[in-house]
Amino acid sequence: MTYEKTYFNYTHFKEVPKLVKKKKKIIVFAIQDGCSYCKMVEPIVNEYAKKNDSIVYAIVTNKETDYTEAEKYKIKGTPTLIFYRNGKEIFRRENGFTNDQFQQIIHKLDF
């Protein structure tokens, strides 16, 4: 079995405010171990991250240990994509999505 290299950056909730402030635009990609929809969309987000260095930051959440932080970011389920531009959240996508849906979002938001 072969594994594709991961091109998105892993981070933690506590780092998000710094990243949002520092970067012109970022995508926070909240995923969870054992989440079938997360596994389905990871290759889609990874392909985007491969072509767009330092834009996608993934957070692997855990219901028990990250509950307070996930609630703070209004993450109700995984996967969740949160798009930030110039320090502000501009869009959010929760649950699974296809590559076409992802590309439409990227195009619409000019990411």
C-alpha positions in Angstrom: 0.0 0.0 0.0 1.3 3.5 -0.9 0.5 6.7 0.9 0.4 10.1 -0.7 2.4 12.9 0.9 0.4 15.3 3.0 0.7 18.8 1.7 -1.5 20.6 4.3 0.1 21.7 7.5 -1.1 20.3 10.9 -1.8 22.7 13.7 -3.9 23.1 16.8 -6.9 25.3 17.7 -4.7 27.5 19.9 -2.6 28.4 16.8 -5.5 29.5 14.6 -5.8 33.1 15.8 -2.1 33.6 15.1 -2.4 32.1 11.6 -5.5 34.1 10.8 -3.7 37.3 11.8 -0.5 36.4 10.1 -1.8 35.1 6.7 -3.8 37.0 4.1 -5.9 33.9 3.5 -6.0 30.4 5.0 -8.3 27.4 5.2 -8.7 25.6 8.5 -9.6 21.9 7.8 -11.0 20.2 10.9 -11.0 16.4 10.6 -11.3 13.5 13.0 -9.7 10.1 13.2 -12.2 7.4 12.1 -14.4 9.9 10.1 -15.3 8.3 6.8 -16.2 11.7 5.2 -12.9 13.1 6.3 -11.1 10.2 4.6 -13.1 10.9 1.5 -12.3 14.6 1.2 -8.7 14.5 2.4 -7.3 13.8 -1.1 -9.3 16.7 -2.5 -8.0 19.2 0.1 -4.5 17.7 -0.2 -4.4 18.2 -3.9 -5.4 21.9 -3.4 -2.7 22.2 -0.7 -0.1 20.7 -3.0 -0.6 23.6 -5.4 -1.2 26.3 -2.8 1.6 26.2 -0.2 0.9 27.4 3.3 -2.8 28.0 2.9 -4.4 24.8 4.3 -4.0 24.0 8.0 -5.5 20.8 9.3 -6.6 20.2 12.9 -7.3 16.6 13.9 -10.0 17.0 16.5 -10.9 14.6 19.3 -14.5 14.9 20.8 -13.3 14.3 24.4 -10.2 16.5 24.5 -11.0 19.3 22.1 -14.6 19.8 22.9 -14.2 23.3 24.3 -12.0 24.5 21.4 -14.2 22.9 18.7 -17.2 24.6 20.3 -15.4 27.9 20.3 -14.9 27.6 16.5 -18.5 26.4 16.1 -17.4 23.0 14.7 -20.5 20.8 14.8 -19.1 17.9 12.8 -16.3 16.8 10.6 -15.0 17.5 8.1 -15.3 21.3 8.4 -13.6 23.8 6.2 -13.3 27.4 7.5 -12.1 30.0 5.0 -10.4 33.1 6.4 -9.4 36.2 4.5 -7.7 39.2 6.0 -8.4 38.0 9.5 -12.1 37.3 9.1 -14.1 34.1 8.5 -15.7 34.5 5.0 -17.1 31.0 4.4 -17.6 27.6 6.1 -18.4 24.2 4.6 -19.4 21.3 6.9 -19.6 17.6 6.1 -18.5 15.8 3.0 -18.1 17.3 -0.4 -17.1 16.3 -3.9 -14.1 17.6 -5.8 -16.6 19.6 -8.0 -18.2 21.2 -5.0 -14.8 22.0 -3.5 -13.6 23.6 -6.8 -16.8 25.7 -7.0 -16.2 27.0 -3.5 -12.6 27.8 -4.3 -13.6 29.6 -7.5 -16.5 31.5 -5.8 -14.2 32.7 -3.0 -11.2 33.4 -5.3 -8.9 31.2 -3.2 
